[in-house]
Amino acid sequence: MNFRPFFIVLSYSVILICGFKDCSQKNIYFFGDSITAGYQIANPYTRLVAENLGMRIIKNSPPYAFEGTTMMHQYPYNILNKDGHSMEFWSREPNMSKFNAGRDGLIFVAYLTNDVGLNLPNYSAKNFSIAVENVINGLLRAGWPKDRIKFNIRYFITNKGLDYSNTIETVKTPATLDRYNEFAQILKSKLDRNGIQYFDFWDELSAQKNPVSHLDNKQRHIDQASHCIVAKHILDQIQFKK
């Protein structure tokens, strides 16, 4: 997929459909894992979305989009990275910045893959459900309006991509797509109950010709063409109260 024409199409669709005038030049936050961080990608969906909406990406302090992060904050703290980054931790006061209507526009939350791949007793569906509730409540306590909170759910991935047993010594049982979909459904149910918009990219990404070819060698991270599809899906579907 050619990037430059695709970007022009995205810009055009925003002008005609989204009309996010009150978000222009405001902050947009992307909390997520290595996919959100744009692992081995020149122009990740985060940049495409932010630029097409005319918004400023806030990053690096803390590292909102960071490799090895999870939704759950479990002990032993996230063994994928030494600092134990998790959205459940960031959503607690005073870690989450208070919403400022004059400064802030949108906040995205995108965690699923690592929570699923860490197929350990404490990284359970029950604890994931609790973590999602804690994250939602933390964002609401920080004053974020529900229509400015957005979640990303599923990308395209394979059983191989969800198998962390080959790289994490304590993970003895490979995770599967069944576990991935179970966690995704928990997340969707919580968000539906709270009236918070979410995006699920599985259908579009799996519909690509030979979708596995759009993944890295681990079959875990999506490529540039897939990031463009993710960005277009968000820009076509995003909603908030004007």
MDAnalysis code that builds the backbone (N, CA, C; Angstrom):
import MDAnalysis as mda
import numpy as np

u = mda.Universe.empty(726, n_residues=242, atom_resindex=np.repeat(np.arange(242), 3), trajectory=True)
u.add_TopologyAttr("name", ["N", "CA", "C"] * 242)
u.add_TopologyAttr("resid", np.arange(1, 243))
u.add_TopologyAttr("resname", ["MET", "ASN", "PHE", "ARG", "PRO", "PHE", "PHE", "ILE", "VAL", "LEU", "SER", "TYR", "SER", "VAL", "ILE", "LEU", "ILE", "CYS", "GLY", "PHE", "LYS", "ASP", "CYS", "SER", "GLN", "LYS", "ASN", "ILE", "TYR", "PHE", "PHE", "GLY", "ASP", "SER", "ILE", "THR", "ALA", "GLY", "TYR", "GLN", "ILE", "ALA", "ASN", "PRO", "TYR", "THR", "ARG", "LEU", "VAL", "ALA", "GLU", "ASN", "LEU", "GLY", "MET", "ARG", "ILE", "ILE", "LYS", "ASN", "SER", "PRO", "PRO", "TYR", "ALA", "PHE", "GLU", "GLY", "THR", "THR", "MET", "MET", "HIS", "GLN", "TYR", "PRO", "TYR", "ASN", "ILE", "LEU", "ASN", "LYS", "ASP", "GLY", "HIS", "SER", "MET", "GLU", "PHE", "TRP", "SER", "ARG", "GLU", "PRO", "ASN", "MET", "SER", "LYS", "PHE", "ASN", "ALA", "GLY", "ARG", "ASP", "GLY", "LEU", "ILE", "PHE", "VAL", "ALA", "TYR", "LEU", "THR", "ASN", "ASP", "VAL", "GLY", "LEU", "ASN", "LEU", "PRO", "ASN", "TYR", "SER", "ALA", "LYS", "ASN", "PHE", "SER", "ILE", "ALA", "VAL", "GLU", "ASN", "VAL", "ILE", "ASN", "GLY", "LEU", "LEU", "ARG", "ALA", "GLY", "TRP", "PRO", "LYS", "ASP", "ARG", "ILE", "LYS", "PHE", "ASN", "ILE", "ARG", "TYR", "PHE", "ILE", "THR", "ASN", "LYS", "GLY", "LEU", "ASP", "TYR", "SER", "ASN", "THR", "ILE", "GLU", "THR", "VAL", "LYS", "THR", "PRO", "ALA", "THR", "LEU", "ASP", "ARG", "TYR", "ASN", "GLU", "PHE", "ALA", "GLN", "ILE", "LEU", "LYS", "SER", "LYS", "LEU", "ASP", "ARG", "ASN", "GLY", "ILE", "GLN", "TYR", "PHE", "ASP", "PHE", "TRP", "ASP", "GLU", "LEU", "SER", "ALA", "GLN", "LYS", "ASN", "PRO", "VAL", "SER", "HIS", "LEU", "ASP", "ASN", "LYS", "GLN", "ARG", "HIS", "ILE", "ASP", "GLN", "ALA", "SER", "HIS", "CYS", "ILE", "VAL", "ALA", "LYS", "HIS", "ILE", "LEU", "ASP", "GLN", "ILE", "GLN", "PHE", "LYS", "LYS"])
u.atoms.positions = np.array([
    [0.850, -1.185, 0.000],
    [0.000, 0.000, 0.000],
    [0.885, 1.234, 0.000],
    [0.636, 2.158, -0.906],
    [1.444, 3.362, -0.987],
    [1.027, 4.335, 0.093],
    [1.984, 4.800, 0.875],
    [1.660, 5.591, 2.064],
    [1.119, 6.968, 1.729],
    [1.752, 7.696, 0.807],
    [1.366, 9.086, 0.592],
    [-0.065, 9.253, 0.077],
    [-0.499, 8.544, -0.980],
    [-1.904, 8.661, -1.387],
    [-2.862, 8.243, -0.288],
    [-2.498, 7.226, 0.479],
    [-3.381, 6.768, 1.549],
    [-3.561, 7.863, 2.578],
    [-2.482, 8.593, 2.873],
    [-2.558, 9.680, 3.844],
    [-3.492, 10.769, 3.351],
    [-3.441, 11.077, 2.056],
    [-4.331, 12.088, 1.496],
    [-5.787, 11.659, 1.643],
    [-6.070, 10.394, 1.396],
    [-7.432, 9.886, 1.564],
    [-7.884, 10.025, 3.010],
    [-6.999, 9.698, 3.947],
    [-7.341, 9.829, 5.362],
    [-7.654, 11.275, 5.701],
    [-6.841, 12.214, 5.219],
    [-7.074, 13.618, 5.521],
    [-8.424, 14.064, 4.974],
    [-8.748, 13.631, 3.766],
    [-10.001, 14.011, 3.135],
    [-11.186, 13.486, 3.924],
    [-11.097, 12.224, 4.386],
    [-12.210, 11.635, 5.127],
    [-12.443, 12.361, 6.443],
    [-11.372, 12.829, 7.077],
    [-11.532, 13.551, 8.340],
    [-12.235, 14.872, 8.112],
    [-11.851, 15.585, 7.068],
    [-12.469, 16.873, 6.773],
    [-13.960, 16.702, 6.506],
    [-14.341, 15.671, 5.799],
    [-15.743, 15.488, 5.424],
    [-16.575, 14.853, 6.527],
    [-15.994, 13.930, 7.288],
    [-16.790, 13.110, 8.191],
    [-16.612, 13.489, 9.651],
    [-15.351, 13.622, 10.079],
    [-15.107, 13.721, 11.519],
    [-15.384, 15.102, 12.082],
    [-14.891, 16.151, 11.415],
    [-15.139, 17.497, 11.881],
    [-14.707, 17.744, 13.315],
    [-13.504, 17.286, 13.672],
    [-13.035, 17.402, 15.049],
    [-12.420, 18.785, 15.292],
    [-13.166, 19.831, 15.058],
    [-12.603, 21.170, 15.162],
    [-12.114, 21.474, 16.565],
    [-12.862, 21.036, 17.579],
    [-12.476, 21.370, 18.938],
    [-11.340, 20.489, 19.456],
    [-10.902, 19.514, 18.661],
    [-9.760, 18.686, 19.042],
    [-8.477, 19.132, 18.349],
    [-8.576, 19.975, 17.335],
    [-7.406, 20.402, 16.589],
    [-6.385, 21.065, 17.509],
    [-5.142, 20.615, 17.368],
    [-4.011, 21.123, 18.141],
    [-4.060, 20.732, 19.615],
    [-4.972, 19.856, 19.998],
    [-5.017, 19.383, 21.378],
    [-4.216, 18.079, 21.511],
    [-4.048, 17.638, 22.737],
    [-3.253, 16.448, 23.015],
    [-4.039, 15.174, 22.721],
    [-3.338, 14.192, 22.181],
    [-3.894, 12.857, 22.014],
    [-2.910, 11.876, 22.658],
    [-3.426, 10.990, 23.496],
    [-2.601, 10.052, 24.248],
    [-2.855, 8.638, 23.728],
    [-1.780, 7.887, 23.511],
    [-1.891, 6.497, 23.096],
    [-1.178, 5.623, 24.126],
    [-1.937, 4.955, 24.983],
    [-1.382, 3.978, 25.908],
    [-1.441, 2.612, 25.227],
    [-0.334, 1.882, 25.236],
    [-0.364, 0.584, 24.592],
    [0.980, -0.112, 24.624],
    [1.037, -1.237, 23.914],
    [2.225, -2.085, 23.900],
    [3.080, -1.803, 22.668],
    [3.872, -2.791, 22.246],
    [4.796, -2.582, 21.129],
    [4.077, -2.323, 19.811],
    [2.872, -2.835, 19.644],
    [2.121, -2.545, 18.417],
    [1.768, -1.069, 18.376],
    [1.285, -0.545, 19.492],
    [0.974, 0.880, 19.578],
    [2.231, 1.718, 19.411],
    [3.340, 1.244, 19.951],
    [4.612, 1.963, 19.834],
    [5.160, 1.929, 18.409],
    [4.583, 1.088, 17.549],
    [5.018, 1.007, 16.160],
    [6.282, 0.194, 15.978],
    [6.287, -1.002, 16.552],
    [7.459, -1.881, 16.476],
    [7.886, -2.097, 15.026],
    [9.096, -1.641, 14.682],
    [9.704, -1.766, 13.352],
    [8.876, -1.099, 12.255],
    [8.113, -0.061, 12.604],
    [7.241, 0.627, 11.648],
    [7.642, 2.094, 11.551],
    [7.740, 2.611, 10.328],
    [8.115, 4.016, 10.121],
    [6.973, 4.967, 10.451],
    [5.762, 4.593, 10.053],
    [4.605, 5.462, 10.252],
    [3.478, 4.672, 10.911],
    [3.526, 4.505, 12.229],
    [2.497, 3.719, 12.922],
    [1.136, 4.398, 12.885],
    [0.117, 3.636, 13.176],
    [-1.238, 4.170, 13.129],
    [-1.409, 5.366, 14.051],
    [-0.671, 5.409, 15.144],
    [-0.780, 6.533, 16.073],
    [-0.446, 7.850, 15.380],
    [0.623, 7.847, 14.612],
    [1.021, 9.057, 13.895],
    [0.001, 9.415, 12.823],
    [-0.479, 8.421, 12.089],
    [-1.465, 8.675, 11.042],
    [-2.735, 9.282, 11.616],
    [-3.209, 8.720, 12.709],
    [-4.434, 9.225, 13.329],
    [-4.223, 10.640, 13.855],
    [-3.153, 10.856, 14.582],
    [-2.895, 12.169, 15.172],
    [-2.742, 13.248, 14.105],
    [-1.980, 12.965, 13.072],
    [-1.748, 13.968, 12.035],
    [-3.017, 14.275, 11.253],
    [-3.825, 13.261, 10.994],
    [-5.062, 13.497, 10.252],
    [-6.096, 14.249, 11.080],
    [-6.007, 14.153, 12.403],
    [-6.909, 14.900, 13.277],
    [-6.310, 16.236, 13.701],
    [-5.070, 16.493, 13.286],
    [-4.426, 17.750, 13.652],
    [-4.122, 17.846, 15.130],
    [-3.777, 16.712, 15.763],
    [-3.553, 16.672, 17.199],
    [-2.089, 16.367, 17.523],
    [-1.701, 16.657, 18.752],
    [-0.327, 16.451, 19.227],
    [-0.245, 15.154, 20.023],
    [0.635, 14.242, 19.609],
    [0.842, 13.019, 20.377],
    [1.689, 13.335, 21.604],
    [1.215, 12.916, 22.767],
    [1.967, 13.059, 24.005],
    [2.625, 11.722, 24.305],
    [3.939, 11.702, 24.451],
    [4.644, 10.439, 24.664],
    [5.920, 10.667, 25.460],
    [6.553, 9.585, 25.789],
    [7.878, 9.516, 26.407],
    [7.926, 9.773, 27.908],
    [7.041, 10.530, 28.471],
    [7.134, 10.796, 29.904],
    [5.744, 10.803, 30.525],
    [5.253, 9.688, 31.064],
    [5.876, 8.365, 31.014],
    [5.770, 7.764, 29.612],
    [6.416, 6.628, 29.365],
    [6.346, 6.024, 28.019],
    [4.988, 5.373, 27.803],
    [4.036, 6.130, 27.328],
    [2.666, 5.642, 27.225],
    [2.556, 4.415, 26.318],
    [3.233, 4.446, 25.176],
    [3.261, 3.282, 24.286],
    [4.644, 2.661, 24.405],
    [4.690, 1.457, 24.972],
    [5.991, 0.899, 25.351],
    [5.954, -0.618, 25.210],
    [7.042, -1.173, 24.684],
    [7.142, -2.619, 24.467],
    [6.992, -3.385, 25.777],
    [6.207, -4.456, 25.755],
    [6.080, -5.342, 26.904],
    [5.081, -4.907, 27.953],
    [4.225, -3.941, 27.633],
    [3.259, -3.452, 28.614],
    [1.972, -4.272, 28.583],
    [1.226, -4.197, 29.690],
    [-0.007, -4.973, 29.844],
    [-1.120, -4.108, 30.413],
    [-2.331, -4.618, 30.352],
    [-3.459, -3.985, 31.032],
    [-3.360, -4.256, 32.532],
    [-3.042, -5.514, 32.895],
    [-3.014, -5.939, 34.291],
    [-1.725, -5.543, 34.994],
    [-1.850, -5.206, 36.272],
    [-0.691, -4.952, 37.121],
    [-0.643, -6.065, 38.155],
    [0.111, -7.103, 37.841],
    [0.137, -8.307, 38.664],
    [1.515, -8.542, 39.275],
    [1.543, -9.277, 40.375],
    [2.806, -9.688, 40.974],
    [3.062, -11.171, 40.623],
    [4.270, -11.559, 40.159],
    [5.379, -10.620, 39.955],
    [5.066, -9.644, 38.835],
    [5.364, -8.380, 39.075],
    [5.008, -7.343, 38.121],
    [5.537, -7.689, 36.738],
    [4.789, -7.277, 35.772],
    [5.002, -7.620, 34.370],
    [6.433, -8.044, 34.051],
    [6.612, -9.331, 33.867],
    [7.952, -9.880, 33.659],
    [8.484, -9.636, 32.250],
    [7.704, -8.997, 31.403],
    [8.179, -8.682, 30.062],
    [9.103, -7.466, 30.059],
    [9.019, -6.621, 31.081],
    [9.955, -5.503, 31.189],
    [10.223, -5.216, 32.663],
    [11.398, -4.721, 32.952],
    [11.868, -4.598, 34.334],
    [11.087, -3.583, 35.143],
    [10.432, -2.634, 34.475],
    [9.705, -1.591, 35.203],
    [8.244, -1.960, 35.472],
    [7.796, -3.079, 34.903],
    [6.432, -3.534, 35.168],
    [5.354, -2.579, 34.691],
    [5.542, -1.986, 33.520],
    [4.562, -1.026, 33.007],
    [3.207, -1.694, 32.791],
    [2.155, -1.043, 33.247],
    [0.800, -1.541, 33.030],
    [-0.188, -0.390, 33.063],
    [-1.282, -0.547, 32.326],
    [-2.316, 0.488, 32.311],
    [-3.034, 0.551, 33.648],
    [-3.159, -0.569, 34.312],
    [-3.808, -0.579, 35.620],
    [-3.030, 0.300, 36.611],
    [-1.706, 0.292, 36.508],
    [-0.885, 1.153, 37.360],
    [-1.040, 2.611, 36.959],
    [-0.947, 2.898, 35.655],
    [-1.013, 4.285, 35.192],
    [-2.364, 4.930, 35.471],
    [-3.422, 4.123, 35.549],
    [-4.757, 4.691, 35.735],
    [-5.011, 5.125, 37.178],
    [-4.108, 4.763, 38.078],
    [-4.282, 5.137, 39.482],
    [-3.866, 6.586, 39.707],
    [-4.515, 7.224, 40.688],
    [-4.066, 8.554, 41.088],
    [-2.740, 8.419, 41.838],
    [-1.761, 9.319, 41.678],
    [-1.794, 10.486, 40.788],
    [-1.136, 10.218, 39.438],
    [-1.037, 8.946, 39.044],
    [-0.326, 8.604, 37.804],
    [-1.030, 9.110, 36.555],
    [-2.365, 9.117, 36.557],
    [-3.122, 9.562, 35.398],
    [-3.361, 11.067, 35.471],
    [-2.961, 11.778, 34.406],
    [-3.161, 13.219, 34.357],
    [-4.654, 13.547, 34.328],
    [-5.026, 14.576, 35.052],
    [-6.409, 15.031, 35.055],
    [-6.762, 15.598, 33.679],
    [-7.963, 15.280, 33.222],
    [-8.417, 15.802, 31.942],
    [-8.547, 17.315, 32.011],
    [-7.994, 17.983, 30.995],
    [-8.073, 19.433, 30.857],
    [-8.714, 19.732, 29.517],
    [-9.940, 20.239, 29.538],
    [-10.686, 20.439, 28.296],
    [-9.998, 21.397, 27.339],
    [-9.223, 22.316, 27.859],
    [-8.528, 23.253, 26.994],
    [-7.265, 22.699, 26.377],
    [-6.796, 21.566, 26.925],
    [-5.522, 20.998, 26.494],
    [-5.669, 19.624, 25.850],
    [-6.595, 18.806, 26.349],
    [-6.677, 17.396, 25.977],
    [-7.837, 17.112, 25.031],
    [-7.570, 16.212, 24.080],
    [-8.601, 15.845, 23.127],
    [-9.081, 14.415, 23.277],
    [-8.168, 13.444, 23.103],
    [-8.538, 12.032, 23.096],
    [-7.494, 11.202, 23.821],
    [-7.941, 10.076, 24.361],
    [-7.021, 9.120, 24.971],
    [-7.371, 7.724, 24.477],
    [-6.370, 7.005, 23.962],
    [-6.533, 5.643, 23.470],
    [-5.859, 4.665, 24.427],
    [-6.492, 3.512, 24.630],
    [-5.953, 2.447, 25.463],
    [-5.944, 1.167, 24.628],
    [-4.782, 0.523, 24.518],
    [-4.671, -0.633, 23.612],
    [-3.781, -1.714, 24.214],
    [-4.393, -2.610, 24.986],
    [-3.670, -3.731, 25.588],
    [-4.500, -5.003, 25.452],
    [-3.869, -6.063, 25.039],
    [-4.513, -7.373, 25.004],
    [-3.471, -8.472, 24.799],
    [-2.599, -8.276, 23.811],
    [-1.676, -9.331, 23.388],
    [-0.816, -9.858, 24.533],
    [-0.160, -8.966, 25.277],
    [0.750, -9.422, 26.326],
    [0.007, -10.010, 27.525],
    [-1.161, -9.461, 27.844],
    [-1.965, -10.037, 28.920],
    [-2.339, -11.479, 28.594],
    [-2.642, -11.732, 27.319],
    [-3.013, -13.071, 26.873],
    [-1.780, -13.972, 26.813],
    [-0.698, -13.477, 26.225],
    [0.500, -14.280, 26.058],
    [1.125, -14.721, 27.373],
    [1.014, -13.880, 28.399],
    [1.514, -14.251, 29.729],
    [0.509, -15.197, 30.385],
    [0.488, -16.405, 29.901],
    [-0.500, -17.401, 30.335],
    [-0.058, -18.016, 31.667],
    [-0.231, -17.220, 32.714],
    [0.170, -17.585, 34.070],
    [-1.054, -17.526, 34.983],
    [-1.003, -18.189, 36.138],
    [-2.182, -18.220, 37.017],
    [-2.729, -16.845, 37.386],
    [-1.831, -15.873, 37.623],
    [-2.319, -14.550, 38.021],
    [-2.723, -13.687, 36.836],
    [-2.311, -14.054, 35.629],
    [-2.763, -13.344, 34.433],
    [-4.011, -14.052, 33.890],
    [-5.024, -14.062, 34.732],
    [-6.252, -14.812, 34.459],
    [-7.324, -13.903, 33.859],
    [-8.361, -14.524, 33.323],
    [-9.493, -13.770, 32.796],
    [-10.150, -12.948, 33.904],
    [-10.236, -13.523, 35.101],
    [-10.837, -12.806, 36.227],
    [-10.040, -11.550, 36.568],
    [-8.725, -11.673, 36.644],
    [-7.899, -10.516, 36.970],
    [-7.874, -9.501, 35.841],
    [-7.979, -9.982, 34.601],
    [-8.066, -9.065, 33.472],
    [-9.350, -8.251, 33.565],
    [-10.449, -8.895, 33.907],
    [-11.730, -8.204, 34.063],
    [-11.638, -7.124, 35.138],
    [-11.011, -7.443, 36.258],
    [-10.833, -6.464, 37.337],
    [-9.962, -5.305, 36.864],
    [-8.900, -5.626, 36.128],
    [-7.996, -4.582, 35.637],
    [-8.721, -3.620, 34.701],
    [-9.546, -4.149, 33.813],
    [-10.293, -3.295, 32.886],
    [-11.200, -2.343, 33.659],
    [-11.887, -2.857, 34.670],
    [-12.746, -2.003, 35.487],
    [-11.931, -0.925, 36.189],
    [-10.769, -1.297, 36.718],
    [-9.920, -0.324, 37.390],
    [-9.442, 0.762, 36.438],
    [-9.110, 0.373, 35.218],
    [-8.649, 1.342, 34.226],
    [-9.774, 2.306, 33.858],
    [-10.940, 1.770, 33.562],
    [-12.076, 2.630, 33.207],
    [-12.394, 3.591, 34.345],
    [-12.475, 3.075, 35.559],
    [-12.794, 3.918, 36.712],
    [-11.715, 4.963, 36.952],
    [-10.447, 4.579, 36.717],
    [-9.360, 5.531, 36.888],
    [-9.438, 6.681, 35.904],
    [-9.771, 6.373, 34.658],
    [-9.916, 7.418, 33.652],
    [-11.086, 8.347, 33.979],
    [-12.186, 7.768, 34.430],
    [-13.353, 8.583, 34.777],
    [-13.068, 9.457, 36.002],
    [-12.362, 8.915, 36.983],
    [-12.004, 9.716, 38.158],
    [-11.089, 10.876, 37.777],
    [-10.267, 10.674, 36.746],
    [-9.377, 11.732, 36.282],
    [-10.116, 12.760, 35.435],
    [-11.417, 12.571, 35.275],
    [-12.234, 13.565, 34.581],
    [-12.381, 13.378, 33.093],
    [-11.877, 12.255, 32.569],
    [-11.993, 12.033, 31.126],
    [-13.449, 11.723, 30.764],
    [-14.054, 12.519, 29.869],
    [-15.416, 12.208, 29.403],
    [-15.417, 10.883, 28.643],
    [-16.489, 10.128, 28.764],
    [-16.540, 8.811, 28.126],
    [-16.337, 8.885, 26.620],
    [-16.835, 9.954, 25.993],
    [-16.726, 10.036, 24.538],
    [-15.317, 10.388, 24.071],
    [-14.432, 10.764, 24.991],
    [-13.038, 11.049, 24.625],
    [-12.118, 9.874, 24.925],
    [-12.660, 8.815, 25.510],
    [-11.889, 7.600, 25.806],
    [-12.146, 6.575, 24.698],
    [-11.083, 6.029, 24.117],
    [-11.200, 5.040, 23.052],
    [-10.300, 3.842, 23.373],
    [-10.798, 2.657, 23.082],
    [-10.012, 1.437, 23.292],
    [-9.822, 0.722, 21.958],
    [-8.650, 0.162, 21.741],
    [-8.409, -0.767, 20.636],
    [-8.455, -2.186, 21.197],
    [-9.099, -3.088, 20.472],
    [-9.272, -4.457, 20.965],
    [-8.320, -5.410, 20.220],
    [-8.795, -6.061, 19.166],
    [-7.997, -7.089, 18.491],
    [-7.356, -6.563, 17.212],
    [-6.134, -6.998, 16.965],
    [-5.498, -6.864, 15.660],
    [-5.610, -8.255, 15.008],
    [-4.756, -8.568, 14.058],
    [-4.681, -9.940, 13.552],
    [-3.445, -10.578, 14.162],
    [-3.588, -11.797, 14.657],
    [-2.480, -12.516, 15.269],
    [-2.750, -14.014, 15.101],
    [-1.754, -14.829, 15.359],
    [-1.895, -16.283, 15.233],
    [-1.599, -16.946, 16.578],
    [-1.867, -18.236, 16.652],
    [-1.496, -18.997, 17.844],
    [0.012, -18.912, 18.099],
    [0.795, -18.933, 17.035],
    [2.245, -18.802, 17.189],
    [2.598, -17.473, 17.846],
    [1.934, -16.408, 17.422],
    [2.215, -15.090, 17.981],
    [1.848, -14.968, 19.448],
    [0.904, -15.778, 19.898],
    [0.454, -15.739, 21.288],
    [1.225, -16.694, 22.188],
    [2.128, -17.467, 21.611],
    [2.892, -18.459, 22.370],
    [4.153, -17.812, 22.943],
    [4.111, -17.497, 24.241],
    [5.256, -16.881, 24.915],
    [6.115, -17.930, 25.628],
    [5.723, -19.175, 25.524],
    [6.442, -20.221, 26.260],
    [7.857, -20.428, 25.741],
    [8.122, -20.005, 24.515],
    [9.457, -20.173, 23.941],
    [10.426, -19.078, 24.376],
    [9.884, -17.982, 24.911],
    [10.737, -16.844, 25.259],
    [10.668, -16.466, 26.739],
    [9.592, -16.811, 27.434],
    [9.441, -16.496, 28.848],
    [9.492, -17.807, 29.635],
    [10.516, -17.974, 30.449],
    [10.763, -19.251, 31.119],
    [9.602, -19.684, 31.999],
    [8.961, -18.738, 32.670],
    [7.885, -19.088, 33.609],
    [6.575, -19.437, 32.916],
    [6.446, -19.113, 31.632],
    [5.239, -19.449, 30.876],
    [5.402, -20.859, 30.319],
    [4.664, -21.799, 30.857],
    [4.796, -23.201, 30.454],
    [3.732, -23.614, 29.421],
    [2.596, -22.924, 29.436],
    [1.489, -23.292, 28.556],
    [1.256, -22.199, 27.523],
    [1.358, -22.502, 26.240],
    [1.123, -21.484, 25.214],
    [-0.314, -20.951, 25.273],
    [-0.451, -19.645, 25.114],
    [-1.783, -19.055, 24.965],
    [-2.293, -19.362, 23.557],
    [-3.590, -19.264, 23.380],
    [-4.216, -19.579, 22.093],
    [-5.186, -18.471, 21.696],
    [-5.691, -18.587, 20.487],
    [-6.685, -17.631, 20.017],
    [-7.968, -17.704, 20.835],
    [-8.265, -18.860, 21.400],
    [-9.439, -18.964, 22.270],
    [-9.286, -18.045, 23.483],
    [-8.125, -18.056, 24.080],
    [-7.869, -17.163, 25.223],
    [-7.884, -15.706, 24.774],
    [-7.303, -15.424, 23.629],
    [-7.286, -14.067, 23.052],
    [-8.708, -13.541, 22.872],
    [-9.560, -14.358, 22.291],
    [-10.943, -13.938, 22.055],
    [-11.742, -13.838, 23.346],
    [-11.431, -14.696, 24.311],
    [-12.105, -14.612, 25.609],
    [-11.791, -13.281, 26.290],
    [-10.528, -12.902, 26.312],
    [-10.134, -11.627, 26.919],
    [-10.737, -10.451, 26.146],
    [-10.753, -10.566, 24.820],
    [-11.328, -9.499, 23.999],
    [-12.804, -9.297, 24.314],
    [-13.530, -10.396, 24.510],
    [-14.953, -10.298, 24.811],
    [-15.179, -9.668, 26.186],
    [-14.335, -9.982, 27.145],
    [-14.420, -9.342, 28.464],
    [-14.275, -7.833, 28.310],
    [-13.292, -7.432, 27.546],
    [-13.041, -6.007, 27.329],
    [-14.222, -5.334, 26.645],
    [-14.748, -5.964, 25.605],
    [-15.896, -5.390, 24.896],
    [-17.102, -5.249, 25.813],
    [-17.371, -6.257, 26.609],
    [-18.531, -6.229, 27.502],
    [-18.428, -5.087, 28.508],
    [-17.244, -4.885, 29.077],
    [-17.035, -3.798, 30.038],
    [-17.226, -2.436, 29.370],
    [-16.720, -2.296, 28.173],
    [-16.821, -1.025, 27.468],
    [-18.253, -0.753, 27.023],
    [-18.949, -1.780, 26.542],
    [-20.357, -1.617, 26.169],
    [-21.178, -1.167, 27.372],
    [-20.900, -1.764, 28.510],
    [-21.639, -1.437, 29.734],
    [-21.417, 0.016, 30.151],
    [-20.232, 0.548, 29.834],
    [-19.904, 1.916, 30.222],
    [-20.116, 2.930, 29.106],
    [-20.560, 2.465, 27.941],
    [-20.806, 3.383, 26.841],
    [-19.538, 4.016, 26.289],
    [-18.452, 3.223, 26.229],
    [-17.171, 3.711, 25.726],
    [-16.881, 3.063, 24.382],
    [-16.505, 3.870, 23.403],
    [-16.263, 3.357, 22.052],
    [-14.965, 2.555, 21.989],
    [-14.997, 1.498, 21.180],
    [-13.799, 0.700, 20.942],
    [-13.725, 0.309, 19.484],
    [-12.533, -0.113, 19.071],
    [-12.279, -0.507, 17.685],
    [-11.708, -1.913, 17.677],
    [-12.236, -2.752, 16.812],
    [-11.757, -4.125, 16.644],
    [-11.362, -4.278, 15.176],
    [-10.089, -4.566, 14.935],
    [-9.541, -4.561, 13.575],
    [-9.415, -5.957, 12.971],
    [-9.897, -6.969, 13.673],
    [-9.681, -8.341, 13.223],
    [-10.201, -8.587, 11.816],
    [-11.428, -8.170, 11.534],
    [-12.040, -8.480, 10.238],
    [-11.250, -7.871, 9.088],
    [-10.889, -6.585, 9.207],
    [-10.169, -5.934, 8.114],
    [-8.776, -6.519, 7.927],
    [-8.083, -6.776, 9.017],
    [-6.709, -7.276, 8.909],
    [-6.662, -8.726, 8.453],
    [-7.601, -9.537, 8.910],
    [-7.614, -10.945, 8.494],
    [-8.095, -11.105, 7.057],
    [-8.756, -10.068, 6.511],
    [-9.254, -10.131, 5.134],
    [-8.174, -9.807, 4.101],
    [-7.010, -9.353, 4.546],
    [-5.925, -9.098, 3.611],
    [-5.485, -10.391, 2.932],
    [-4.985, -10.287, 1.718],
    [-4.462, -11.453, 1.040],
    [-3.273, -11.991, 1.819],
    [-3.337, -13.258, 2.194],
    [-2.297, -13.896, 2.995],
    [-1.984, -13.043, 4.229],
    [-2.921, -12.922, 5.159],
    [-2.749, -12.014, 6.309],
    [-1.530, -12.321, 7.168],
    [-1.096, -13.583, 7.218],
    [0.091, -13.922, 8.013],
    [1.328, -13.222, 7.461],
    [1.346, -12.961, 6.151],
    [2.496, -12.285, 5.549],
    [2.609, -10.839, 6.007],
    [1.574, -10.313, 6.626],
    [1.593, -8.942, 7.141],
    [1.992, -8.892, 8.614],
    [2.504, -10.008, 9.129],
    [3.016, -10.074, 10.489],
    [4.529, -10.257, 10.459],
    [5.199, -9.951, 11.580],
    [6.636, -10.169, 11.662],
    [6.937, -11.650, 11.859],
    [8.203, -11.986, 12.049],
    [8.588, -13.395, 12.178],
    [7.941, -14.076, 13.382],
    [7.675, -13.323, 14.435],
    [7.010, -13.878, 15.602],
    [5.510, -14.060, 15.367],
    [5.011, -13.502, 14.249],
    [3.578, -13.488, 13.930],
    [2.790, -12.768, 15.030],
    [3.380, -11.677, 15.512],
    [2.788, -10.929, 16.625],
    [2.564, -9.466, 16.286],
    [3.449, -8.862, 15.497],
    [3.391, -7.430, 15.208],
    [2.971, -7.203, 13.759],
    [2.053, -6.280, 13.554],
    [1.533, -5.985, 12.217],
    [2.484, -5.074, 11.443],
    [2.381, -5.125, 10.105],
    [3.286, -4.360, 9.255],
    [2.696, -2.992, 8.905],
    [3.411, -2.248, 8.036],
    [2.994, -0.893, 7.689],
    [1.619, -0.856, 7.015],
    [1.362, -1.792, 6.095],
    [0.058, -1.816, 5.430],
    [-1.062, -2.009, 6.450],
    [-0.835, -2.855, 7.439],
    [-1.844, -3.092, 8.464],
    [-2.034, -1.865, 9.350],
    [-0.946, -1.161, 9.644],
    [-1.079, 0.079, 10.424],
    [-1.927, 1.096, 9.677],
    [-1.802, 1.138, 8.367],
    [-2.632, 2.045, 7.569],
    [-4.109, 1.646, 7.648],
    [-4.375, 0.349, 7.614],
    [-5.752, -0.139, 7.724],
    [-6.325, 0.216, 9.100],
    [-5.533, 0.042, 10.138],
    [-5.967, 0.380, 11.494],
    [-6.306, 1.865, 11.589],
    [-5.435, 2.711, 11.045],
    [-5.670, 4.159, 11.095],
    [-6.948, 4.536, 10.358],
    [-7.148, 3.951, 9.173],
    [-8.343, 4.279, 8.398],
    [-9.602, 3.835, 9.130],
    [-9.562, 2.654, 9.748],
    [-10.713, 2.159, 10.508],
    [-11.062, 3.141, 11.627],
    [-10.058, 3.589, 12.360],
    [-10.306, 4.528, 13.455],
    [-10.899, 5.824, 12.928],
    [-10.300, 6.384, 11.889],
    [-10.751, 7.675, 11.371],
    [-12.142, 7.591, 10.743],
    [-12.480, 6.451, 10.178],
    [-13.810, 6.274, 9.600],
    [-14.888, 6.115, 10.665],
    [-14.514, 5.537, 11.818],
    [-15.521, 5.150, 12.806],
    [-15.565, 6.039, 14.060],
    [-14.550, 6.828, 14.290],
    [-14.447, 7.541, 15.558],
    [-15.601, 8.530, 15.752],
    [-16.077, 8.591, 16.970],
    [-17.198, 9.458, 17.306],
    [-16.955, 10.132, 18.646],
    [-17.465, 11.343, 18.785],
    [-17.541, 11.980, 20.100],
    [-18.549, 13.118, 20.023],
    [-19.011, 13.535, 21.183],
    [-20.017, 14.578, 21.253],
    [-19.369, 15.922, 20.968],
    [-19.999, 16.690, 20.082],
    [-19.467, 18.009, 19.731],
    [-20.017, 19.059, 20.688],
])
